[in-house]
Amino acid sequence: MVDTTQQISTPPAAVPVERLERERIRRAVEAYIEEYSIKAPLTAADLLRHVAELLSANDISIEFEKFTAILLNNSTWAETVANTPFNRRILFLPQCVRDTDKCTAEMDELGFICADCGACEIGRLQREAEALGYAVLVAEGTSVVTRMLLSGEVDTVIGVSCISVLEKAFPFVTAGAVPSLAFPLLRDGCQGTEMDLDWIEEAIHLKSGTMVDSTGAIFLDNLRSRVDQWFDVEALAETLGSNGSKTEEIGIHWLSRGGKRWRPLLAASAFEALTGIDPTQDERIRRLAIAVECFHKASLIHDDIEDDDEVRYGLPTLHLQHGMPVALNAGDYLLGEGYRCIGECGATSDAIARMLTVAARGHCDLSLGQGDELWWTHRPGPLTVDKVIEIFRLKTAPAFEVALSLGAICGGADVELCETLSRFSENLGIAYQIQDDLEDYGDGEERDDIDAMRPSLLMALCYVNATDELRKKMETAWQIHRSFSGLSEDLHMAIEEMNIPTMTSDLLTVYRNKAFAELESLQESGLKQLLTLLTGKIIDAG
């Protein structure tokens, strides 16, 4: 341990000074985790709720709330970390535990390069960890840590720092669903700090009896690249088959066009999380992922026609390229191929029946949501926030539910799990569409949803909060069925003055958190980790 006679650091009130008390709290946390079968990852709200129960039931001082929360989070991740190969882990150590009078370490752009001089414990811990295969980084503060977390380069983290730094890093760990163990310093300060060496060494050497070659987590960037290969024109033609017709050619080329491919990625990753099987080695999930994208691409063709859009993926929309009848027919062809892919995927008859039901129900809901939007567009009038949310629920959420449910059912999910995925998808879909509204408003386009008089959450909030004069102008525009282009300046000025984007962002956060809340009961740790990570990637809100 470092020479604490420097008297530069002080014990933080948030960490128990006595080791016996620290151990008592850890035992209480582990018993609580076992009793209630709590699975990682947990949101900050989840942690605080569980910690409140722990403090009350175990007579733990409120001053140790954050310390208890860290131990609780550690316990939920311990099994995942134990199953992670050492060479997939990174150890973060704070440079403040070094003896500054004796330290001979040099510094680079990432942190300190320990000289292993023996003046502090950093060298020994680094030597032990690196011998096992760890990457070790000696740094200070949150900037380096958060940068690496945001980059997606970190699979599993063991970190040591003061509670304030651990607290700041937590949202980035949660957003990335990164398996992690955190250990707060026993003494805070910029020099001469202390750490619990026994706990840290225990964590460094933590392993299960059956350590595997992967964490069980879904590495999305790698999986995305593999899924993208399914949508090459040649690969699609091989999977779907082709008689050389022009309709097949148009449909397959449209299916191969860009986009984020969230939906096939959701299907493939849900399947992998539940089965541990590489999706690229299973023909069932490949056909199901293609089915999901067939449904999505067909809906885009029809949506572009209904909205009279001219550009998709930076190119003319399909109906402008080939005419409306040909485009409609290509969309219908893709819908048929989607259902054929499900029916011929090779799953059990019971699973196929369930998947066809989910897909058909999603198709109906999407049509109802789009129908409500079209009906309002042709007969516009005052639009409530609840009505816009309902359109979002019907129009956007089904695509997420169908993708997740097809992958999960193929992976053996029961009805109860699929119901959880349905509720999760509903909130994720609403949040996704709210985010789309915000991006549409802020993307600088000359004609956004508000000017074009399409149902928008910002427009609904603007109407509810507008002055009587502006509200009457909006009602007049609706009555004569024309766009808001003549009111554009007034509307956009009012939206900014009333902080409508902030209100909309607040609603985005509400539905994003509702999506997270639906995951709390999941017992499938890999799936829970996956969906937490995907939510953070799909929804960019903080």
C-alpha positions in Angstrom: 0.0 0.0 0.0 1.1 3.6 -0.5 2.7 5.6 2.2 -0.3 7.3 3.8 1.9 9.4 6.1 1.7 12.1 3.3 -1.7 12.9 4.8 -2.8 14.2 1.4 -5.9 12.0 1.1 -8.9 11.5 3.5 -11.4 8.7 3.9 -14.5 9.5 1.9 -17.7 9.5 4.0 -19.4 7.4 1.3 -17.1 4.3 1.9 -17.1 2.5 5.2 -13.7 2.8 7.0 -13.9 -0.5 8.7 -13.3 -3.6 6.6 -15.9 -5.6 8.6 -18.6 -3.1 7.7 -17.6 -3.3 4.0 -17.8 -7.1 4.1 -21.1 -7.0 5.9 -22.6 -4.8 3.2 -21.2 -7.0 0.4 -22.7 -10.1 2.0 -26.1 -8.4 2.3 -26.0 -7.4 -1.3 -25.1 -10.9 -2.5 -27.9 -12.4 -0.4 -30.4 -9.8 -1.9 -29.3 -10.6 -5.5 -29.7 -14.3 -4.9 -33.1 -13.9 -3.2 -34.7 -11.7 -5.9 -32.8 -13.2 -8.9 -31.7 -9.7 -10.1 -30.0 -9.7 -13.5 -27.7 -7.1 -15.1 -27.7 -4.6 -16.6 -29.5 -2.3 -14.2 -30.4 1.4 -14.8 -29.7 4.0 -12.2 -33.3 4.1 -11.2 -33.3 0.3 -10.7 -30.2 0.5 -8.6 -31.6 3.3 -6.3 -34.8 1.4 -5.8 -33.0 -1.8 -4.8 -30.5 0.0 -2.7 -33.3 1.7 -0.7 -34.7 -1.7 0.1 -31.2 -3.0 1.0 -30.4 -0.1 3.3 -33.7 -0.4 5.2 -33.6 -4.2 5.6 -30.0 -4.4 6.7 -29.6 -1.3 8.8 -27.0 0.2 6.5 -26.3 4.0 6.9 -27.7 6.2 4.1 -24.2 7.7 3.8 -23.2 4.4 2.2 -25.9 4.5 -0.4 -23.6 4.9 -3.4 -21.1 2.4 -2.1 -24.0 -0.1 -1.7 -25.1 0.7 -5.3 -21.7 -0.1 -6.6 -21.6 -3.4 -4.8 -25.1 -4.2 -6.1 -24.1 -3.5 -9.7 -20.9 -5.6 -9.2 -22.9 -8.6 -8.0 -25.2 -8.5 -11.0 -22.3 -8.6 -13.4 -20.0 -11.0 -11.5 -21.1 -14.1 -13.3 -20.7 -12.5 -16.7 -17.2 -11.2 -15.9 -16.2 -14.6 -14.5 -17.1 -16.2 -17.8 -15.2 -13.6 -19.8 -11.7 -14.6 -21.0 -9.0 -12.6 -19.3 -7.8 -11.3 -22.7 -11.2 -9.7 -23.3 -11.0 -7.6 -20.0 -9.4 -4.3 -19.3 -8.3 -3.1 -15.9 -8.4 0.6 -15.1 -6.2 1.8 -12.2 -6.0 5.3 -10.9 -2.6 7.1 -11.0 -3.4 8.8 -7.7 -2.4 5.7 -5.7 1.2 6.2 -6.7 3.8 7.7 -4.5 4.6 10.9 -6.4 7.9 11.4 -4.6 9.3 8.1 -5.8 7.3 7.3 -8.9 9.4 7.1 -12.1 6.4 6.5 -14.5 6.2 8.4 -17.8 2.9 9.6 -19.3 1.5 9.2 -22.8 -1.8 10.3 -24.4 -3.8 7.6 -22.6 -2.2 7.6 -19.1 0.8 6.6 -17.1 3.3 4.0 -18.2 4.2 2.2 -15.0 7.9 1.5 -14.5 7.1 -1.1 -11.9 9.5 0.6 -9.4 7.8 -1.0 -6.4 7.0 2.4 -4.8 3.2 1.6 -5.0 0.9 -1.3 -5.7 0.2 -0.3 -9.3 3.1 -2.2 -10.8 2.3 -5.5 -9.0 -1.4 -5.3 -10.0 -0.5 -4.5 -13.5 2.0 -7.3 -13.7 -0.5 -9.8 -12.3 -3.3 -8.7 -14.6 -1.1 -8.6 -17.8 0.2 -12.1 -17.0 -3.3 -13.3 -17.2 -4.0 -11.5 -20.5 -5.6 -8.2 -19.3 -5.1 -4.9 -21.0 -4.2 -2.4 -18.2 -4.6 1.3 -18.3 -3.4 3.7 -15.5 -5.2 6.9 -15.9 -7.2 9.5 -14.0 -10.6 11.0 -14.3 -13.4 10.1 -16.6 -12.2 11.4 -19.9 -10.1 8.5 -21.0 -12.5 5.9 -19.6 -15.6 7.4 -21.2 -13.8 7.8 -24.5 -13.0 4.1 -24.6 -16.5 3.1 -23.5 -18.1 5.3 -26.2 -15.8 3.8 -28.8 -17.2 0.4 -28.2 -13.6 -1.0 -27.9 -14.1 -2.3 -24.4 -15.8 -5.6 -23.7 -15.5 -6.0 -20.0 -14.2 -3.5 -17.4 -12.7 -3.7 -13.9 -12.2 -0.2 -12.6 -10.8 1.4 -9.5 -11.4 5.1 -8.8 -13.1 7.5 -6.4 -16.9 7.3 -6.2 -17.4 10.5 -8.0 -15.5 9.2 -11.1 -17.3 5.9 -11.0 -20.6 7.7 -10.8 -19.8 9.8 -13.9 -18.7 6.7 -15.8 -21.8 4.7 -14.9 -24.2 6.1 -17.7 -21.6 5.2 -20.4 -21.2 1.7 -19.0 -25.0 1.3 -18.8 -25.6 2.7 -22.4 -23.0 0.2 -23.7 -24.3 -2.6 -21.5 -20.6 -3.2 -20.6 -20.1 -6.0 -18.0 -18.2 -4.2 -15.2 -16.9 -4.4 -11.7 -16.1 -1.2 -9.9 -14.1 -0.6 -6.7 -14.2 2.8 -4.9 -11.0 4.1 -3.4 -10.9 3.8 0.4 -9.2 7.2 0.6 -10.0 10.1 -1.8 -7.6 12.7 -3.0 -5.1 13.5 -5.7 -2.2 11.7 -4.1 -1.7 9.0 -1.5 -5.1 7.3 -2.0 -5.8 3.8 -0.9 -7.7 0.8 -2.5 -8.9 -2.5 -1.2 -6.2 -4.8 -2.6 -7.9 -8.0 -1.6 -11.2 -7.2 -3.4 -9.3 -5.9 -6.5 -7.1 -9.0 -6.7 -10.1 -11.2 -6.2 -11.8 -9.5 -9.1 -8.7 -9.7 -11.4 -8.5 -13.5 -10.9 -12.3 -14.0 -11.0 -13.1 -16.9 -13.3 -15.8 -19.6 -13.6 -15.0 -23.2 -13.8 -16.1 -23.2 -17.5 -14.7 -20.0 -18.8 -15.7 -19.7 -22.5 -14.2 -18.0 -25.5 -16.8 -15.1 -25.4 -18.6 -13.2 -22.8 -22.0 -14.3 -23.9 -22.6 -10.6 -24.8 -23.5 -9.7 -28.3 -20.8 -7.8 -30.1 -23.0 -5.7 -32.3 -20.5 -4.2 -34.7 -19.2 -7.7 -35.6 -22.7 -9.1 -35.9 -23.9 -6.2 -38.0 -21.1 -6.8 -40.6 -22.1 -10.5 -40.8 -25.8 -9.7 -41.1 -25.1 -7.1 -43.9 -23.6 -9.9 -46.0 -27.0 -11.6 -46.2 -28.2 -8.6 -48.1 -25.8 -8.6 -51.0 -27.7 -8.9 -54.3 -26.1 -12.3 -55.1 -26.8 -13.6 -51.6 -30.4 -12.5 -51.7 -31.0 -14.0 -55.1 -29.6 -17.3 -53.8 -31.8 -17.3 -50.7 -35.0 -16.1 -52.3 -34.5 -17.7 -55.7 -35.3 -16.0 -59.0 -36.9 -16.8 -62.2 -35.3 -13.8 -63.9 -38.4 -11.7 -63.8 -38.2 -7.9 -63.7 -40.3 -7.8 -60.5 -37.8 -10.1 -58.7 -34.9 -8.0 -60.0 -36.5 -4.7 -58.7 -37.5 -6.2 -55.4 -34.1 -7.8 -54.7 -32.2 -4.7 -55.6 -34.5 -2.6 -53.4 -34.0 -5.1 -50.5 -30.2 -4.8 -50.9 -30.2 -1.0 -50.6 -28.7 0.7 -47.5 -30.2 1.6 -44.2 -29.3 0.8 -40.7 -30.8 -2.7 -40.8 -31.8 -2.5 -37.2 -34.6 -4.9 -37.7 -32.7 -7.9 -39.1 -30.0 -7.1 -36.5 -32.6 -7.3 -33.7 -33.8 -10.7 -34.9 -30.3 -12.1 -35.3 -29.0 -10.8 -32.0 -32.1 -12.0 -30.0 -31.6 -15.4 -31.5 -27.9 -15.4 -30.6 -28.5 -14.1 -27.1 -30.9 -16.9 -26.3 -29.1 -19.8 -28.1 -25.4 -18.9 -28.2 -25.5 -20.0 -31.8 -23.7 -17.9 -34.5 -26.6 -16.7 -36.6 -24.5 -17.0 -39.8 -24.4 -20.7 -39.1 -28.2 -21.2 -38.9 -30.3 -21.0 -42.0 -33.5 -20.5 -39.9 -32.5 -17.1 -38.5 -31.0 -16.0 -41.8 -34.4 -16.4 -43.5 -36.2 -14.8 -40.6 -33.9 -11.8 -40.7 -34.5 -11.4 -44.4 -38.3 -11.7 -43.8 -38.1 -8.8 -41.4 -36.2 -6.7 -43.9 -38.7 -7.7 -46.6 -41.6 -6.3 -44.5 -39.6 -3.1 -43.7 -38.6 -2.4 -47.3 -42.1 -3.1 -48.6 -43.5 -0.6 -46.0 -41.0 2.0 -47.2 -42.2 1.6 -50.8 -45.8 2.1 -49.8 -45.0 4.9 -47.4 -43.1 6.9 -50.0 -46.1 6.6 -52.3 -48.6 7.6 -49.7 -46.4 10.6 -48.5 -45.4 11.6 -52.0 -41.8 11.4 -51.0 -39.2 11.8 -53.8 -35.9 10.6 -52.2 -34.9 7.5 -50.3 -31.4 6.5 -49.4 -30.1 9.5 -51.4 -31.8 8.3 -54.6 -35.2 8.7 -56.3 -37.9 6.7 -54.6 -38.9 3.5 -56.3 -42.2 4.9 -57.6 -40.3 7.8 -59.3 -37.9 5.4 -60.8 -40.4 2.8 -62.2 -43.8 4.3 -61.8 -46.4 3.8 -59.1 -48.0 0.5 -60.4 -44.6 -1.2 -60.6 -43.5 0.1 -57.2 -46.7 -1.1 -55.6 -46.3 -4.5 -57.1 -42.7 -4.7 -55.9 -43.8 -3.9 -52.4 -46.5 -6.6 -52.6 -43.8 -9.1 -53.9 -41.6 -8.3 -50.9 -44.5 -8.9 -48.5 -45.1 -12.3 -50.0 -41.4 -13.2 -49.9 -41.4 -12.2 -46.2 -44.2 -14.5 -45.3 -42.6 -17.3 -47.5 -39.3 -16.9 -45.7 -41.1 -17.5 -42.3 -43.0 -20.4 -43.6 -40.0 -22.1 -45.1 -37.4 -21.2 -42.4 -37.1 -24.7 -41.1 -38.4 -24.1 -37.5 -40.9 -26.3 -35.9 -44.5 -26.1 -37.0 -45.6 -24.6 -33.7 -42.8 -21.9 -33.9 -43.7 -21.1 -37.5 -47.4 -20.7 -36.6 -46.5 -18.3 -33.7 -44.1 -16.3 -35.9 -46.7 -16.0 -38.7 -49.2 -14.7 -36.2 -46.8 -12.1 -34.8 -45.9 -10.9 -38.3 -49.5 -10.7 -39.5 -50.5 -8.8 -36.4 -47.6 -6.4 -36.8 -48.6 -5.9 -40.4 -52.2 -5.1 -39.4 -51.1 -2.7 -36.7 -48.7 -0.9 -39.0 -51.5 -0.5 -41.6 -53.8 0.9 -38.9 -51.2 3.4 -37.7 -50.4 4.5 -41.3 -54.2 4.7 -42.0 -54.8 7.0 -39.0 -52.0 9.2 -40.2 -53.3 9.3 -43.8 -56.9 9.9 -42.7 -55.7 12.8 -40.5 -53.6 14.2 -43.4 -56.7 14.3 -45.7 -58.9 15.6 -42.9 -56.6 17.6 -40.6 -57.6 19.1 -37.4 -56.4 19.7 -33.8 -54.1 16.9 -32.9 -53.6 15.8 -29.3 -50.3 14.4 -27.9 -52.1 11.1 -27.0 -53.3 10.7 -30.6 -49.8 11.2 -32.0 -48.3 8.7 -29.5 -51.0 6.2 -30.5 -50.1 6.6 -34.2 -46.4 6.0 -33.3 -47.4 3.0 -31.3 -49.2 1.4 -34.2 -47.0 2.6 -37.0 -43.4 2.1 -35.6 -43.5 -0.2 -32.7 -44.7 -3.3 -34.6 -41.5 -3.5 -36.7 -39.4 -3.8 -33.6 -41.7 -6.3 -32.0 -41.8 -8.5 -35.1 -38.0 -8.5 -35.5 -37.4 -9.3 -31.8 -40.2 -11.9 -31.5 -39.2 -13.8 -34.7 -35.6 -14.1 -33.4 -36.7 -14.9 -29.9 -39.3 -17.5 -30.9 -36.8 -19.2 -33.2 -34.4 -19.2 -30.2 -37.0 -21.0 -28.0 -38.7 -18.0 -26.2 -42.0 -18.8 -24.5 -45.2 -16.7 -24.6 -44.3 -14.8 -21.4 -40.9 -13.7 -22.7 -42.6 -12.6 -26.0 -45.1 -10.6 -24.1 -42.2 -8.8 -22.3 -40.6 -8.1 -25.7 -43.9 -6.8 -27.0 -44.1 -4.2 -24.2 -40.5 -3.3 -24.6 -40.9 -2.9 -28.4 -43.9 -0.7 -27.9 -42.0 1.8 -25.8 -38.8 1.6 -27.9 -40.9 2.2 -31.1 -42.5 5.3 -29.6 -39.2 6.6 -28.4 -37.7 5.9 -31.9 -40.4 7.9 -33.6 -40.2 10.8 -31.2 -36.4 10.9 -31.9 -37.3 10.9 -35.6 -39.6 13.9 -35.1 -36.8 15.8 -33.4 -34.3 14.9 -36.1 -36.7 15.9 -38.8 -37.3 19.3 -37.1 -33.6 19.9 -36.6 -32.1 18.6 -39.9 -32.3 21.9 -41.8 -34.6 20.6 -44.5 -36.7 23.3 -46.1 -39.9 21.3 -45.7 -40.2 19.3 -42.4 -43.1 17.4 -41.0 -44.6 20.6 -39.5 -44.5 22.6 -42.8 -45.8 19.6 -44.7 -48.7 19.2 -42.1 -47.9 15.6 -41.2 -48.7 14.4 -37.7 -45.9 15.4 -35.5 -45.4 15.4 -31.7 -43.8 18.9 -31.9 -46.9 20.2 -33.8 -49.3 18.7 -31.2 -47.3 20.2 -28.3 -47.1 23.5 -30.1 -50.9 23.5 -30.6 -51.6 22.6 -27.0 -49.2 25.4 -25.7 -49.9 28.0 -28.3 -51.4 31.4 -27.8 -55.1 31.8 -28.8 -54.0 33.7 -31.9 -51.6 31.1 -33.2 -54.0 28.3 -32.3 -56.6 29.9 -34.5 -54.2 30.3 -37.4 -53.3 26.6 -37.1 -57.0 25.7 -37.1 -57.7 27.8 -40.1 -54.9 26.1 -42.0 -56.3 22.7 -41.1 -59.8 23.7 -42.1 -58.8 24.7 -45.7 -56.5 21.7 -46.0 -53.3 23.5 -46.8 -49.8 23.3 -45.5 -48.4 25.4 -42.7 -45.8 26.9 -45.1 -47.4 30.3 -44.7 -47.1 30.0 -40.9 -43.7 28.5 -41.0 -41.8 31.4 -39.4 -44.5 31.9 -36.7 -44.6 28.3 -35.9 -40.9 27.7 -35.7 -40.5 30.8 -33.6 -43.3 29.7 -31.2 -41.8 26.2 -31.0 -38.5 27.7 -29.9 -40.0 30.2 -27.5 -42.1 27.6 -25.8 -39.2 25.1 -25.5 -41.2 22.5 -27.5 -38.0 20.6 -28.5 -37.1 20.3 -24.8 -40.6 19.0 -24.0 -40.3 16.5 -26.8 -36.9 15.4 -25.6 -38.4 14.9 -22.1 -41.1 12.6 -23.6 -38.4 10.7 -25.5 -36.6 10.1 -22.2 -39.9 9.0 -20.6 -40.5 6.3 -23.3 -36.8 5.3 -23.4 -36.9 4.7 -19.6 -40.2 2.8 -20.0 -38.5 0.5 -22.4 -35.6 0.0 -19.9 -38.2 -0.7 -17.2 -39.7 -3.6 -19.2 -36.3 -5.3 -19.2 -36.0 -5.4 -15.4 -37.9 -8.7 -15.0 -35.9 -10.5 -17.7 -34.1 -13.5 -16.4 -32.2 -14.1 -19.6 -29.1 -12.1 -18.8 -27.6 -12.1 -22.3 -30.8 -10.9 -23.9 -31.2 -8.2 -21.2 -27.7 -7.0 -21.9 -28.3 -7.0 -25.6 -31.5 -5.0 -25.4 -30.0 -2.5 -23.1 -27.1 -2.0 -25.5 -29.4 -1.8 -28.5 -31.7 0.7 -26.9 -28.7 2.9 -26.1 -27.6 2.7 -29.8 -31.0 3.1 -31.4 -32.1 6.0 -29.1 -29.5 8.7 -28.9 -31.0 10.5 -25.9 -29.0 10.7 -22.8 
